[in-house]
Amino acid sequence: MKKIIILLLFISTTAVSYAQDQYFQNSSLSIEKQAKEITAEYNKHLYMNGEQPLLFEKKVAEFLISKNKIKDQYEGKKMLDKLAILSTEETREMGDILTRQQLKKYREVKMKIQPLTVVDEKED
């Protein structure tokens, strides 16, 4: 009897962890896709070369995860404040990847490519 209970616990634990893993895997694929699209859009302006595109894409993915967490946890002004701080941090870290000229151009186009958030206008 004890062996059966242990076996059932093992099976249920494995099933739950697999389901969670699938969720994070799908979420991760979505983030990777977004990061690739965003990187491609920036590359039209920044002309990255060598390892820059890959490093840039990884950094974008890292910040997309943080951005999504903020959007899930906060709303209103608090959310915008947190997103602004995150955006500043992202820009600073991009300075480690981009040349000075690329970073200048990055700052110019960032709000067009990656606005803090999009507000849906509701009609009255």
Sequence and secondary structure as in RCSB ss.txt:
>XXXX:A:sequence
MKKIIILLLFISTTAVSYAQDQYFQNSSLSIEKQAKEITAEYNKHLYMNGEQPLLFEKKVAEFLISKNKIKDQYE
GKKMLDKLAILSTEETREMGDILTRQQLKKYREVKMKIQPLTVVDEKED
>XXXX:A:secstr
 HHHHHHHHHHHHHHHHHHHHHHHHHHHHHHHHHHHHHHHHHHHHH   TTHHHHHHHHHHHHHHHHHHHHHH  
HHHHHHHHHHHHHHHHHHHTTTS HHHHHHHHHHHHHHS S        
